[in-house]
């Protein structure tokens, strides 16, 4: 429902950019930010990928902030049960409404774990 509330042009523009010659560079930069726990770097990179700041603002509000808020009770239940692995898109990690910030506010300890890159995606 949240995805359907956004214009298709936002997703079309992002997919085109990712599949362009810039795709490998974007992947390399994202990997560096993830491996160093630089959530704000991730946010900046994701923001750069949008055609306009208005598109980013709409995406961030509907598909990041609102989703993260809805996910928190479920994530907390999984974390309390233990042995949880939670995987989300990179944009859910950054900002004051990002999952690390929201979980930290609830008293959870956030620790970045470096996962070595196995390889890079093929260059288009």
For each residue, the residues with C-beta under 8 A, 3 or more apart:
1: 4 5
2: 5 6 62 63 66 67
3: 6 63
4: 1
5: 1 2 62
6: 2 3 10 11 58 59 62 63
7: 10
8: 11 12
9: 12 13 51 55
10: 6 7 13 14 50 51 55 58 59
11: 6 8 14 15
12: 8 9 15 16
13: 9 10 16 17 50 51 55
14: 10 11 17 18 49 50
15: 11 12 18 19
16: 12 13 19 20
17: 13 14 20 22 23 26 49
18: 14 15 22 23 26 49
19: 15 16 23 124
20: 16 17 23 124
21: 24 123 124
22: 17 18 25 26
23: 17 18 19 20 26 27 121 123 124
24: 21 27 28 120 121 123 124
25: 22 28 29
26: 17 18 22 23 29 30 45 49
27: 23 24 30 31 120 121
28: 24 25 31 32 120
29: 25 26 32 33 41 45
30: 26 27 33 34 42 45 90
31: 27 28 34 35 117
32: 28 29 35 36 38 41
33: 29 30 36 38 39 41 42 45 90
34: 30 31 37 42 90 115
35: 31 32 112 114 115 117
36: 32 33 41 112 114
37: 34 112
38: 32 33 41 42
39: 33 42 43 93 94 95 98 100
40: 43 44 94 95
41: 29 32 33 36 38 44 45
42: 30 33 34 38 39 45 46 90 91 93 94
43: 39 40 46 47 91 93 94 95 98
44: 40 41 47 48
45: 26 29 30 33 41 42 48 49 90
46: 42 43 49 50 56 90 91 94
47: 43 44 50 53 56
48: 44 45
49: 14 17 18 26 45 46
50: 10 13 14 46 47 53 55 56 59
51: 9 10 13 55
52: 55 56
53: 47 50 56 57
54: 57 58
55: 9 10 13 50 51 52 58 59
56: 46 47 50 52 53 59 60
57: 53 54 60 61
58: 6 10 54 55 61 62
59: 6 10 50 55 56 62 63 64 91
60: 56 57 63 64 65 91 95 97
61: 57 58 64 65 66
62: 2 5 6 58 59 65 66 67
63: 2 3 6 59 60 66 67 91
64: 59 60 61 67 68 91 92 95 97 98
65: 60 61 62 68 69 95 97
66: 2 61 62 63 69 70
67: 2 62 63 64 70 71 92
68: 64 65 71 72 92 97 98 99 102
69: 65 66 72 97 102
70: 66 67
71: 67 68 74 75 99
72: 68 69 75 76 102 103 106
73: 76 77
74: 71 77 78
75: 71 72 78 79 84 86 99 103
76: 72 73 79 80 106
77: 73 74 80 81
78: 74 75 81 84 86
79: 75 76 82 84 86 103 108
80: 76 77
81: 77 78 84
82: 79
83:
84: 75 78 79 81
85:
86: 75 78 79 99
87:
88: 92 93 99
89: 92
90: 30 33 34 42 45 46 93 94
91: 42 43 46 59 60 63 64 94
92: 64 67 68 88 89 98 99
93: 39 42 43 88 90 98 99 100
94: 39 40 42 43 46 90 91 98
95: 39 40 43 60 64 65 98 101
96: 101
97: 60 64 65 68 69 101 102
98: 39 43 64 68 92 93 94 95 101 102
99: 68 71 75 86 88 92 93 102 103
100: 39 93 103 104 110
101: 95 96 97 98 104 105
102: 68 69 72 97 98 99 105 106
103: 72 75 79 99 100 106 108 110
104: 100 101 107 108 109 110
105: 101 102
106: 72 76 102 103
107: 104
108: 79 103 104
109: 104
110: 100 103 104
111:
112: 35 36 37
113:
114: 35 36
115: 34 35
116:
117: 31 35 120
118:
119:
120: 24 27 28 117
121: 23 24 27
122:
123: 21 23 24
124: 19 20 21 23 24
